Amino acid sequence: MVKITVGIEGMACGMCEAHINEAVRNAFQVKKVASSHTKKQTVILAEKDIPEQELKSVVAKAGYDAVSVSSEPYEKKGLFRRYGR
């Protein structure tokens, strides 16, 4: 899994967050997407990396500006994590 963090300018409220989340879900196969207008970012969990230009294009079509994109490997941690895999 990969964790992708997108810096986004232009979000002002919870409706903006929902709009970005819906646009990302409709364009890509993701496990989870969460946006925060106060942090000015969207965090995406996906099985495979999403090309940066495609992601920026989806954000732009939704009416916002993706100013940065970074990705890192993600491993679920916590009580219910499976060991030995």
C-alpha positions in Angstrom: 0.0 0.0 0.0 1.0 3.6 -0.5 0.1 6.8 1.3 -0.1 9.8 -0.9 -0.3 13.3 0.6 -1.5 16.1 -1.7 -1.1 19.8 -0.7 -4.2 21.6 -1.9 -5.0 25.3 -2.2 -8.6 26.6 -2.4 -10.5 24.4 0.1 -12.5 26.6 2.5 -15.0 24.3 4.3 -16.2 20.7 4.8 -18.1 20.8 1.5 -14.8 21.5 -0.3 -13.3 18.5 1.5 -16.2 16.3 0.4 -15.9 17.6 -3.2 -12.2 16.6 -3.4 -12.8 13.2 -1.7 -15.6 12.4 -4.2 -13.5 13.5 -7.2 -10.6 11.3 -6.1 -12.8 8.3 -5.4 -14.5 8.6 -8.8 -11.2 8.8 -10.7 -9.0 6.2 -8.9 -9.3 3.0 -6.9 -8.5 4.0 -3.4 -8.8 2.4 0.0 -9.3 5.6 1.9 -9.3 9.4 1.1 -9.5 12.2 3.7 -9.2 15.9 3.2 -8.7 18.7 5.6 -9.2 22.4 4.6 -7.4 23.5 7.8 -4.3 21.5 7.0 -4.7 22.2 3.3 -4.1 18.6 2.3 -5.7 15.4 1.2 -4.3 12.0 2.3 -5.0 9.0 0.1 -4.4 5.3 0.8 -4.2 3.1 -2.3 -2.9 -0.3 -3.3 -0.6 1.3 -5.9 0.8 4.7 -6.6 -1.2 7.2 -8.6 0.6 9.2 -11.3 1.2 12.8 -10.0 0.0 14.5 -13.2 -3.3 12.5 -13.3 -3.9 13.3 -9.6 -3.2 17.0 -10.2 -5.6 17.0 -13.2 -8.4 15.5 -11.2 -7.9 18.1 -8.4 -7.8 20.9 -11.0 -11.1 19.6 -12.7 -12.7 19.8 -9.2 -11.7 23.4 -9.0 -8.7 23.3 -6.7 -4.9 23.6 -7.0 -2.7 20.7 -6.1 0.5 22.4 -5.1 2.5 19.3 -3.9 2.3 15.5 -4.1 4.3 13.1 -2.1 4.0 9.4 -1.6 5.5 6.9 0.8 5.0 3.2 1.6 2.2 2.5 4.1 1.8 -0.4 6.4 -1.2 -0.6 8.6 -0.2 -0.6 12.3 -2.3 -1.3 15.3 -4.0 -4.0 17.3 -5.5 -5.9 14.3 -2.4 -5.9 12.1 -1.6 -9.3 10.7 1.8 -10.7 11.6 4.0 -12.8 9.4 3.0 -11.3 6.1 
